[in-house]
Amino acid sequence: MKFRVLTFALLAGVSTPTLVLAQSAGEPQKPAHDSRSQSGLTAAPTDFGRVDIYGNGAAQPAPDGVNRQDLGGGYMIEEEAVKTRSTVTRDAIAKMSPTANPYQMINLLPGVVITSPDNSGLNGGNIRIRGYNSDQLGLTIEGMPVNDSGNYALYPQEYVDSENIEQISIAQGSPDLDSPHIGASGGVINIYMRDPSKTAGGFVDFSYGMHSTAREFARAETGQIGDFRGYVSYSHYTENHWSGPGSNERQHVDFKGVWEPSQGNRIGLSVIFNDALNNFYQNPTLGSYNTLGARSVGYNNALPLSYFVAPAGSPPGAWDRSANQASLYYKWRINPFRNLIVSAPSTFTISKDVTYDVIPYFWYGYGNGGGATSVTENATATGNSFYYGRFNIGAADWNNNGVVTKNDKGMYYNPSITETLRPGLINKFTFDLGDHKLMLGYWFEYANHRQTAPYAFLNADGSVADPYIDSGAIAIPGVGTPEFRNLLTQTVTNTGFVSDAWSLLDDKLTIESGVKVSSIHRSVYNFLPGVTPLNTQSDLVALPQAGFRYKFWDYHQIFGSVGTSFRSTPNFALADTVNTSSGAYTPANRLAPEKAVTVELGHRYQSPLFATSVSLYGSHYENHQISTNIFLPNSGSSVSTTINAGAVDLWGVAAEIGTRPIYNFRPYLSANYLQTRILDNLSTSGATPAGAPVSSINDFLPTKGKHLPNSPTWTGALGVDYDDGHILGNLAAKVTSRQYSTFMNDESISPYARIDAMVGYRFDDIAFGKKPELRVNLYNITNTHSLTGANSVKNNASPTVGVYGNVVSASAPTYYVGQGFSATATFSMGF
């Protein structure tokens, strides 16, 4: 069955899904074209002629969307793209623990490496795809971008509830032309929400597990009411930390509505609200981990007595409240955040040959990564105590007791607050010209990114009075409200794109080509005293792409592509900074954007019983932007800044295979081989050799030829799903080879493997309950204790002689500690 799709979407995304196709029972037949894949450029979520989750198909899906037919248990679909793309569907997502975040859902796909401090996923973590870090990847939800608009960071714990995700698709190479990203020099991740059901009802599940894990979810469906259908859901999730003190709490609301007044015309609205307050896990150095062990790593569960009472011998009225590691108190290490994501992906059929897709969107976020900082009222006889910008405020009454006391060192809540307002609009016209499909599009965004870092009093017992500091920031007479950061970043993005998909030889051959032109203008206003008040940078880039896909014999196709991508300079590189203790000044550093070229050549086999995909890939990117320490002659000291670290090469092989049901089993296997090479030495600062006067000077670490950190050479995954309609279970194993944690490759973590499993039972309908289901998800069933990746990558972990003969001092990387065994039981039911 062939789907002819006309689309223009003001989107950016990858293929989307919601049409569920299933193989009929009986003898294998060649499956119809999988409408969740779209030949050509990134498809809008409106491209696929949707049906609801209880929709058509030979196998009626369960209330959670499982149809028991998808390739590899839901880890593959039949793909039509000219580049490598991998997809996870409801068949896999619905059988994971509902606590899973999007990173965990795509963990088995080739090229994906995730690290997380917990099995539940509520504390986020990091992801790399083919050597590209999370802040080099783009992520869209329902077509709109959700990366941090300043530094492109991702926060997977904030996104859609798993029950409402229909599909996650990743393009491991370059983004598609209509992907709305200015920070994606690597690939893209696209999340699509399930459509509302045409039948009124709902779905609930309840999950409980180890470490006081508790989660409740409920979704109500309107069913079809005239031309409208929609749903709203709510979830609440709490858990205690498995290592050290701390807990997490998340409240979440999803809404989606669809109005379809006529065939080919559709207006959608998606709303995602998230409110969370988490404690951070501690990320130890390798030495700390080896000494303490996994279960003993954590922040302090109480403040030391010296925080409340001055030790004997302290000056009258003064003592050091930061003594005895008070700053490691877990209640100060918090991450409160609220965000709202709104998008309206819509399609309008202008004529039988012309379609217009549009996605207006808005992103709002407010929160911080909390912490506490010590400040001395009068550190020296001259009063040098604190630099507010480049202004030394000298002696000051920080604790507001009316007296400036020498050596009185207090602790103050000092979070790094970010507030973002980010409206945008993506437009796409598609013209069906017979053998050609022409796409014209335009994307506009205006992001306001406010970042502050005030100080606030703590309660008498040391607790945080207001995690958000909506009010109560410390103000010092004659000084104002001191902060270590006070920025407003305004980013205006204008992007146009045009492409053509040319179909030849009765659709056996498809040739795609196009170009995207992006103009990005950034204004960084810095309100600290004495620094440059405004730094601007404008980037103009042209990004061509081309690719082909050729089908031959019955089930074979070859594909290849050449794509270009870029990453505009993060906003923090465009702001002057000042060390609050020493006054060391770091000027802004305008950098050229990262630019990458990716080449892929691959083969797919898609038969009635199984499908395979194998691809060779290579990437070269320049102007690698990293934070490091360098010596600035005018400052006379070594400072932290963002630099251009040169070029990087990556190449490798990716493969995956998945089957349709074989006696109710559906195995999936993936593997990725990756080689990375740093092509330049890394600028840093060093000390002169022994016997010479000690000073900090510029030097270069000999990193040329080294491997990228956090980029294992080998990863492999195996998934096996069993589902006979009642008994269900699966097994998921992932093996990861050694990962370096420094650019000098002088420290690394060992290879590790983790095995997760699930077992459950799906009942027949009981009264009003549709297909009640009970399952238990088991994580890390072998209870493996290991480090899973570097949280902070460093230049070198051992003292190293630089290119010019100077000694570059060591700095210890910190790591994510992988959780041992845990289990979660879930009861779910439709109604």
Summary of the structure (lengths in Angstrom):
residues: 831
radius of gyration: 27.3
end to end distance: 32.2
largest distance: 90.2
contacts: 3095
relative contact order: 0.13
helix: 5%
strand: 50%
